[in-house]
Amino acid sequence: MKVGPDDLLLIIDVQNDFCPGGALAVADGDGVVPIINRLAGRFDHVALTQDWHPAGHSSFASSHPGAAPFSMVTMPYGQQTLWPDHCIQGTPGAAFHPGLATDRAELVIRKGFRAAIDSYSAFFENDRTTPTGLAGYLRERGLKRVVMAGLATDYCVQYSALDALRLGFETIVVLSGCRAIDLAGSLVAATKAMAEAGVELVEGIV
């Protein structure tokens, strides 16, 4: 694909807690860093998302006595996976990976900062209705195509890609620049859902 002036590279949650040694480490999560850095050099427009939870967030297993990480609970907005405490505001775990090139980013979207609701997508909280404001930003800037990479393929990348497409943006996911948590086959399910919806899945950008 040819990168154009109306394209945005959206880098999803490349944070220390999602990389090896972090509180919610994705296998080979830091392997995306050099790939994303090369991608970023190709784009005029770059944005980042950052998981940004207050301590005691409702999506943490520790906030539900007796609940184990990766178990499911029913929240007012639907089913919610419970996670280990991660990406707590102001902590080193919430910081971007130190090798990630962030200087050219024009926007950082923080998500998950509302204590009562989790947020996977760069566009909406998990109630699927509360917006982050990213769609309005893209439209006001005249950006029409969103190219995504980051962590994790089967959660925040997938949710962001499906929402971008639903909101009318041409959407591409660079799989070589993503890594997955893969809970009970969630990676296969995510790639199938994205492909069937019309998200373009590519291994890389030549």
PyMOL commands that set and color helices and strands:
alter all, ss='L'
color gray80, all
select helices_A, chain A and resi 16-18+29-40+61-63+92-94+134-141+153-166+186-197
alter helices_A, ss='H'
color red, helices_A
select strands_A, chain A and resi 7-12+46-51+72-75+78-81+107-111+145-151+170-179+200-202
alter strands_A, ss='S'
color yellow, strands_A
deselect
rebuild
show_as cartoon
